[in-house]
Amino acid sequence: MDYVVKHLKALYRRKKKQKQLNIWDKVRKCKDASKFWSKVKKFSRGKRKMGLNISDSDWKTHFSNLLNGSDCKSTYLPPLGIEEFIFTGDEDLDADFSFAEFNNQIKRLKTKKAPGPDQLINEFLKGLTGDSRRRVLSWINKMWDERRWPDDWRDGTICPIYKAGDEKLPSNYRGITLLNGMYKIVTAMMARRISDWLEKNDKIKESQAGFGRGYSTRDHLFTLNSLIECRFREKKKLFALFLDFKVAFDSIDVIYGMTVVLKD
């Protein structure tokens, strides 16, 4: 009997090891990101739910202070309405959206993403026919010309993602906001236009790696690493200053930021 049990345990270990090797072999051969992570997750122990001891009122207070705080508000620029922000008098930025712009943005949509409050998934948008897309685009341009935003576009579902530290503190969570599908398409087309406009008008400096097409912050990491190696070989010192802005993306006043760029 002991021999049988010992044999079965050895067989189980071999089969388990072989299964893991097969999975890792599939992981190495994966060319699709979603399939890659689905394979990797088979080795995870599962995630423990975090933030259950934080009350709804504490979440509300935290994100209200974070997103509506006054630290980033300008003290010298007058208040701007959304209409003044969008319409600059520049044809490249103010023109109606073209069918090509709309189509290209739909192509860029990623699948298997959580929808916003409207429950409109990207797979549905990508499945729209040509005629349906033209109707939707016509509605978007009508809204654009009338300078009006649907009230529903102001809604978003904030999902707190734990970062590090005391899990009982809301400040140790990063808020990921799920937005309405059509809103994301329009703002993505706006962002694309702004990016093209910044490049066309030389608003992005050569030394800036972030948010520039064809550039990456990895370029700066490569440069820094090269400088360190060079100074190390020469037995000289290298002084570097790093500034880490707390919740920088959440505290930026986008309207005033764009105002400064346009007037620069």
C-alpha angles and dihedrals in degrees: 000000000000089000092054093049091048091048093049092049091051090048090049092052092049093049092046092050091047091051091052091049090051091051093049089048089055090046091055091050095047115118096174118079096215092050090046094056093042088058094045092050089063087073095049122098093225129261124276114227111252133199096031091132093056114095124230090245091055091051090049093049093048097050093040090056092043099049099032099038122133099226093096098040116115118243096198107039120082120242115275130208122223090250092059090048095052101040110059102160090252114123093211090060103031104045122109115270114264126228088245091056091049094046094047092051092051089051089055093055113114121224129230092040125142112256126231128240091298090059088224106152123205092239089065093050092048089051095057115121123236093260092048091050091052091052091050091047090050090055091048092051091047089055089045094052092046091048093229132135123205110250090231089065089070090067125090137162113235115211113192114222116198115238111174142302129047107004090207092067117084090209089070091065128081114221116228111193120211107211134193113279099234091045090057091051093052094046090046090054089048091050091050091053092048091049091051091046093050091051094045093050096041093242094143114074121229089241093058112093100174121085094005119124110249091014132100137186084241086074089065091047090053091049093048092048091050091051091049092050092046094051091043091055090049090047090235133132127257121201118203130179120207122191117196111191113204113240088343097169093049095050101046116113098225096191094054091042090056090045091057091048093050093049095044 
